[in-house]
Amino acid sequence: MSEIRVVARYEKMGEPYIRVRLSDGRVIREHIFIMEQAIGRRLQPGEVVHHIDEDKRNNALANLEIKSRSRHSSDHRPDPKMEDLVCPACGESFRRRLSYLRHRRKGGLTVFFCSNRCSRIGASPSVPHGTRSGYSYHRCRCDECKRAHREGAQRYRKKVKGALAQ
C-alpha cells in the first residue's frame, strides 16, 4: 500500500470529515487512509475507524482506532432510559426500558415481574384462571390457563374443519 499517495486534500461543504484524492483514483476520508497506511491493508467490510476524542478533524494516528461496526454504533448510541422496579412475586429489584413500560401500560398492564417464572407465580388473583381469556387477554401462563387455551384452540380447529367439510 506504500505506492499509493495523496494527490489532493480537501473539505466538502457541510461535512466534518477531510477527504483525500489518492494516486489510484479513489477519494476517501483522510482518517481511513491514515489507518489503512498504518495497518498495511484496506479495512475489512465490518471495520470502522473511530476518532477517540470524537473530533472528526483530528486525524492523528494516536487519535484513531479500529472498531467493529456494531461496537462503534453501540458506543455512540445513548443509553436507553430505564426505570427501576421491584418484582411483586419475589421482591427482587430489576430494570426495564421506559419505552417498553409505557407501551405495556398503554395496553392496560400495571404489574411487572422480573422473569416469566415470577409472572406465573405472582399472577394476579383477578385473572380468570382456567379460561382462554386468562391466557390470551391477561397473558397468564399458568398450567390451567395454558390447558384452557390449548383445548379451546382444538375445539375451534374441529369447528372450522367441520364447516369446511360441509
C-alpha positions as CSV (number, residue, x, y, z in Angstrom):
1,M,0.0,0.0,0.0
2,S,3.0,2.3,0.2
3,E,2.9,3.1,-3.5
4,I,-0.5,4.9,-3.0
5,R,0.0,8.6,-2.2
6,V,-2.3,11.6,-1.5
7,V,-2.8,13.8,-4.7
8,A,-5.2,16.3,-3.1
9,R,-6.7,17.1,0.3
10,Y,-10.0,18.9,0.6
11,E,-13.1,19.5,2.6
12,K,-16.7,19.1,1.4
13,M,-19.1,21.8,2.4
14,G,-21.3,20.8,5.3
15,E,-19.3,17.6,6.0
16,P,-16.9,17.5,9.0
17,Y,-14.5,14.9,7.5
18,I,-11.5,15.8,5.5
19,R,-11.3,13.9,2.2
20,V,-8.2,12.9,0.1
21,R,-7.8,12.0,-3.6
22,L,-5.3,9.2,-3.9
23,S,-3.0,8.4,-6.8
24,D,-5.0,5.2,-7.6
25,G,-8.1,7.5,-8.3
26,R,-10.0,6.8,-5.1
27,V,-11.5,9.6,-3.0
28,I,-11.8,8.6,0.7
29,R,-11.9,10.2,4.1
30,E,-8.4,11.0,5.4
31,H,-8.8,9.1,8.7
32,I,-9.5,5.9,6.8
33,F,-6.5,6.5,4.6
34,I,-4.2,7.1,7.6
35,M,-5.4,3.9,9.3
36,E,-5.0,1.8,6.2
37,Q,-1.5,3.0,5.7
38,A,-0.7,2.3,9.4
39,I,-2.0,-1.3,9.3
40,G,-0.8,-2.0,5.8
41,R,-4.1,-3.2,4.4
42,R,-7.6,-1.9,3.5
43,L,-10.3,-2.0,6.1
44,Q,-12.5,-5.1,6.2
45,P,-16.2,-4.6,5.5
46,G,-17.2,-4.7,9.1
47,E,-14.5,-2.4,10.4
48,V,-14.8,1.3,11.2
49,V,-12.2,3.9,12.1
50,H,-13.2,5.7,15.3
51,H,-11.9,9.1,16.5
52,I,-11.1,8.6,20.2
53,D,-11.6,12.3,21.1
54,E,-14.6,12.4,18.8
55,D,-13.1,15.4,16.9
56,K,-13.6,14.4,13.3
57,R,-10.9,16.8,12.1
58,N,-8.2,15.3,14.4
59,N,-6.8,12.6,12.2
60,A,-3.6,12.0,14.2
61,L,-2.9,8.2,14.3
62,A,-2.8,8.3,18.1
63,N,-6.4,9.5,18.0
64,L,-7.7,6.8,15.7
65,E,-8.7,3.2,16.4
66,I,-10.4,0.4,14.5
67,K,-13.7,-0.9,15.8
68,S,-16.3,-3.3,14.6
69,R,-19.3,-1.5,13.1
70,S,-21.7,-2.9,15.8
71,R,-19.3,-1.9,18.6
72,H,-18.9,1.6,17.2
73,S,-22.7,2.0,16.9
74,S,-23.4,0.8,20.4
75,D,-20.6,3.1,21.8
76,H,-22.3,6.1,20.2
77,R,-25.9,5.1,21.0
78,P,-27.2,6.8,24.1
79,D,-28.2,4.6,27.0
80,P,-31.9,3.8,26.9
81,K,-33.9,5.4,29.7
82,M,-34.6,2.8,32.3
83,E,-36.9,2.5,35.3
84,D,-36.2,0.6,38.5
85,L,-38.9,-1.8,39.5
86,V,-39.5,-4.3,42.3
87,C,-40.9,-7.7,41.5
88,P,-44.2,-8.3,43.4
89,A,-43.6,-12.0,43.4
90,C,-40.0,-12.3,44.7
91,G,-39.2,-8.8,45.9
92,E,-36.1,-8.6,43.7
93,S,-35.1,-5.2,42.1
94,F,-34.9,-5.2,38.3
95,R,-34.8,-2.6,35.4
96,R,-36.9,-2.3,32.3
97,R,-36.7,0.2,29.4
98,L,-39.1,3.1,29.9
99,S,-40.4,2.8,26.3
100,Y,-41.3,-0.9,26.9
101,L,-43.1,0.1,30.2
102,R,-45.0,2.9,28.5
103,H,-46.1,0.6,25.7
104,R,-47.3,-2.1,28.2
105,R,-49.0,0.4,30.5
106,K,-50.9,1.8,27.5
107,G,-52.2,-1.7,26.9
108,G,-53.5,-1.9,30.4
109,L,-50.7,-3.8,32.1
110,T,-49.9,-2.4,35.6
111,V,-47.9,-5.1,37.3
112,F,-44.4,-6.1,36.0
113,F,-42.4,-9.1,37.1
114,C,-38.6,-9.7,36.9
115,S,-39.0,-13.0,35.0
116,N,-41.5,-15.4,33.4
117,R,-41.2,-17.7,36.4
118,C,-42.3,-14.9,38.7
119,S,-45.1,-13.8,36.5
120,R,-46.5,-17.4,36.7
121,I,-46.1,-17.4,40.5
122,G,-47.4,-14.0,41.2
123,A,-50.3,-13.9,38.6
124,S,-53.0,-11.5,39.8
125,P,-56.0,-13.1,41.5
126,S,-58.2,-11.1,39.3
127,V,-57.1,-13.2,36.3
128,P,-59.8,-15.7,35.4
129,H,-57.6,-18.9,35.7
130,G,-58.5,-21.8,33.6
131,T,-60.1,-19.7,30.8
132,R,-58.8,-18.8,27.3
133,S,-59.0,-15.1,28.2
134,G,-56.7,-15.8,31.1
135,Y,-54.1,-17.0,28.7
136,S,-54.6,-14.6,25.7
137,Y,-56.0,-11.4,27.2
138,H,-54.5,-11.4,30.7
139,R,-51.2,-13.1,29.5
140,C,-51.3,-15.6,32.3
141,R,-49.1,-18.6,31.6
142,C,-50.1,-20.9,34.5
143,D,-50.8,-24.5,33.7
144,E,-54.6,-24.0,34.0
145,C,-54.7,-21.2,31.5
146,K,-52.4,-23.0,29.1
147,R,-54.6,-26.1,29.2
148,A,-57.8,-24.0,28.6
149,H,-56.1,-22.1,25.7
150,R,-55.0,-25.4,24.1
151,E,-58.4,-27.1,24.5
152,G,-60.2,-24.0,23.1
153,A,-57.9,-23.9,20.1
154,Q,-58.5,-27.6,19.5
155,R,-62.3,-27.0,19.6
156,Y,-62.0,-24.1,17.2
157,R,-60.0,-26.2,14.7
158,K,-62.5,-29.0,14.8
159,K,-65.3,-26.5,14.3
160,V,-63.5,-24.9,11.3
161,K,-62.7,-28.3,9.8
162,G,-66.4,-29.4,10.2
163,A,-67.6,-26.2,8.5
164,L,-65.1,-26.8,5.5
165,A,-66.3,-30.4,5.1
166,Q,-69.9,-29.4,4.6
